[in-house]
Amino acid sequence: MTTRRRATLSHYQVLDVPADATTQEIAEAAQLQDVIWGAERYQQAPQEVRGYVERRRTDASSAFEELRDPQRRRAYDKRRAEPPEEFNPFPLPEQMDSAVWAKAAGWMKENDVGTGFQRRMAYATSRCLRERVMPTDRQLPFMLDAWETAVGEGFDPSNG
């Protein structure tokens, strides 16, 4: 039996708020997540769905606990700003710059290069790098494919 690695989301992603959200916005987002993932809504769902719902509720609750206290939030933000030692998912140095990925995605859209999925993967890569979130093993090939498409069609990362 193989186990799937869960994508690591930041607390901000879990609550679907920007990193500069106010404490009030964080509280409202946590309340909304509680409504969305409320166990009573999924009582008749299959066990695997209920397990997923419980993980989402737990993640949202943990995120809220960490972000609602200003001191804990500052410590969390500081930890997020420092990438882990092993954070280097891409083979080329220019691929580690979130701004280059964002420009590549914009360039792809502007020049109608690649598929919509490839452009979304370029934007997702930019977000992963900006948030210091390691892409999953499943995402990485699609991200690299988006890069190859952009560069193959004429995107110049050195001008990114």
Secondary structure, DSSP 8 states (H G I E B T S, - for coil): ----------HHHHHT--TT--HHHHHHHHHHHHHHT-GGGGTTS-HHHHHHHHHHHHHHHHHHHHHHSHHHHHHHHHHHHS--TT---SSSGGGG-HHHHHHHHHHHHHTT-S-HHHHHHHHHHHHHHHHT----TTHHHHHHHHHHHHHHTT--GGG-
